[in-house]
């Protein structure tokens, strides 16, 4: 399989419209991760996922695989405090997303069994250098 994309979305909030609204906001503010991944890595051959689907869930206590799919479209759930997130500036949100995607990749990397972990590790280093060292 080839990991080609990062897809970040909201967990179901009990109301479809609220879930859609939050997903639109989350995607708008985290979309730079997908663009950076595409520009820097393009793809990563692995045994687990074709798309990194990350569900932001206020009820989650830790990062976990919430849906394991053999077709490469598993879902990784991450804890997400939306109230706190809303108080962040744009720059702080960028740092937040870099820190969170770093945690997600650190969690999922052993499951991926990449042909080369170096591509993902270099990508994480690149993001941290670009967004956390301003």
Phi, psi and omega per residue, in radians:
X1 nan 2.752 3.076
X2 -2.172 2.094 3.036
X3 -1.322 2.004 -3.077
X4 -2.039 -0.227 -3.010
X5 -2.612 2.751 3.030
X6 -2.074 2.218 -3.115
X7 -2.203 1.965 -3.115
X8 -1.956 2.301 -3.074
X9 -2.616 2.920 -3.141
X10 -1.481 2.520 2.955
X11 -1.169 2.796 3.129
X12 -1.096 2.285 -3.060
X13 -1.772 0.185 -3.106
X14 1.624 -0.210 3.138
X15 -2.462 2.180 -3.059
X16 -1.057 -0.734 -3.121
X17 -1.147 -0.756 3.104
X18 -1.099 -0.689 3.120
X19 -1.110 -0.783 3.119
X20 -1.079 -0.782 3.142
X21 -1.049 -0.801 -3.133
X22 -1.160 -0.697 3.123
X23 -1.078 -0.742 3.109
X24 -1.038 -0.796 3.134
X25 -1.103 -0.846 -3.125
X26 -1.050 -0.793 -3.130
X27 -1.124 -0.716 3.137
X28 -1.055 -0.721 -3.047
X29 -1.519 -0.245 3.126
X30 -1.970 0.005 -3.047
X31 -1.052 -0.454 3.123
X32 -1.032 -0.481 3.123
X33 -1.120 -0.776 3.101
X34 -1.091 -0.786 -3.132
X35 -1.102 -0.758 3.102
X36 -1.098 -0.768 3.138
X37 -1.041 -0.824 -3.128
X38 -1.084 -0.770 -3.097
X39 -1.255 -0.603 -3.047
X40 -1.615 -0.766 -3.010
X41 -1.842 -0.710 -3.026
X42 1.254 -1.041 3.115
X43 -2.760 2.834 3.080
X44 -2.418 2.002 3.087
X45 -1.173 2.271 -3.115
X46 -2.747 3.107 -3.099
X47 -1.859 0.194 -2.977
X48 -2.190 -0.859 -2.996
X49 -2.380 2.590 3.013
X50 -1.728 -0.491 -3.135
X51 -2.446 2.303 3.103
X52 -1.453 1.661 3.124
X53 -1.558 1.990 -3.086
X54 -2.021 2.033 3.132
X55 -1.697 2.157 3.123
X56 -1.583 1.999 -3.002
X57 -2.228 2.106 3.140
X58 -1.175 -0.331 -3.126
X59 -1.626 -0.157 -3.128
X60 -1.282 2.479 3.127
X61 -1.750 -0.426 -3.131
X62 -2.701 2.891 3.089
X63 -1.218 2.353 -3.114
X64 -2.711 2.758 2.991
X65 -1.417 1.980 -3.104
X66 -1.657 -0.357 3.078
X67 -2.555 2.029 3.117
X68 -1.776 2.047 -3.097
X69 -2.073 2.337 -3.123
X70 -1.268 -0.229 -3.131
X71 -1.478 0.039 3.094
X72 1.623 0.114 -3.108
X73 -2.031 0.841 3.081
X74 -1.160 2.844 3.127
X75 -2.066 2.266 3.064
X76 -1.850 2.165 3.137
X77 -1.709 2.377 3.093
X78 -2.198 2.570 3.063
X79 -1.123 2.513 -3.072
X80 -2.616 2.029 3.103
X81 -1.738 1.659 -3.047
X82 -1.127 -0.654 3.141
X83 -1.050 -0.785 3.100
X84 -1.184 -0.734 -3.136
X85 -0.993 -0.726 -3.103
X86 -1.091 -0.400 -3.100
X87 -1.442 -0.165 -3.070
X88 -1.375 2.578 3.019
X89 -1.309 2.985 3.129
X90 -1.033 -0.783 3.126
X91 -1.115 -0.729 3.104
X92 -1.128 -0.602 3.091
X93 -1.146 -0.703 3.086
X94 -1.048 -0.797 3.110
X95 -1.094 -0.753 3.108
X96 -0.968 -0.861 -3.095
X97 -1.145 -0.657 3.091
X98 -1.114 -0.783 3.123
X99 -1.100 -0.712 -3.115
X100 -1.235 -0.722 -3.137
X101 -1.214 -0.515 3.039
X102 -1.092 -0.811 3.110
X103 -1.071 -0.753 -3.129
X104 -1.119 -0.811 3.124
X105 -1.114 -0.702 3.100
X106 -1.067 -0.614 3.100
X107 -1.247 -0.784 -2.979
X108 -1.516 -0.364 -3.070
X109 -0.955 -0.788 3.103
X110 -1.100 -0.523 3.125
X111 -1.296 -0.499 -3.079
X112 -1.226 -0.572 -3.061
X113 0.859 0.993 -3.103
X114 -1.076 2.627 3.015
X115 -1.161 -0.521 3.065
X116 -2.581 1.813 3.076
X117 -1.078 -0.415 -3.066
X118 -0.994 -0.647 3.133
X119 -1.041 -0.785 -3.121
X120 -1.251 -0.771 3.133
X121 -1.065 -0.772 3.099
X122 -1.099 -0.653 3.104
X123 -1.113 -0.801 3.118
X124 -1.082 -0.762 3.092
X125 -1.054 -0.751 3.122
X126 -1.040 -0.840 3.140
X127 -1.060 -0.810 -3.120
X128 -1.120 -0.678 3.111
X129 -1.163 -0.744 -3.088
X130 -1.254 -0.730 -3.003
X131 -1.811 -0.391 -3.106
X132 -1.745 -0.225 -3.095
X133 -1.939 0.840 -3.135
X134 -1.517 nan nan
